[in-house]
């Protein structure tokens, strides 16, 4: 529901509400999974319904955000009563999110970690771009409206969603430092980014996550491709 509200807020021009509704949706997505594991409730139907719900918040929403940002970058404002064909590549992320979610449901390798970028992380990057623009974080609004950045983000993150690059997850088997170094390092750095960069932290945090995942694979001498 909150994912739908975020999309409505985007289309009616209340962009400042989008990250709020997205954050509530993200919490709800975490909470329902946590509750299911705690209650030991699991069913194929629940898994499919979860993916369908994720498709709204973590598939359609980021695509719609990129569409709006690209349209604004190209025209200076969002044109009314027309479809901005040149901005439609923003929905590449929606298409590849659907592929990503479908693959995840049948991929037994992703019980604890991920293969490719998870859809919530991708959406976090895109919502972060919107927040930087909306609040002009560090005077970077104009930079965010660079068409090369926006089209490039659509292409690169669409690839990351379906890539075979191993990405570390956050399902802790225990809370010891050994074996969880990369997770603790990322969480600590993310907290520092939130304190210092605030609205600018989300996109940078996701980029950091991708870089750390690649470094971790190199450090452990894994191939970054399966």
Buried (B, 14 or more C-beta within 10 A) or exposed (E): EBBBBBBEBBEEEBBEBBBBBBBBBBEBBEEBEEEBEEEEEEEEEEEEEBBEBBBBBBBBBBBBBBBBBBBBBBEEEBEEEEEBEBBBBBBBBBBBBBBBBBBBEEEEEBEEBBBBBBBBBBBBBBBBBBBBBBBEBEEBEEEBBEEEBBBEBBBEBBBBBBBEBBBBEEEEEEEEEEEBEBBEBBEEBBEEBBEEBEBBBBBBBBEBBBEBBBEBBEEEEEEBEE
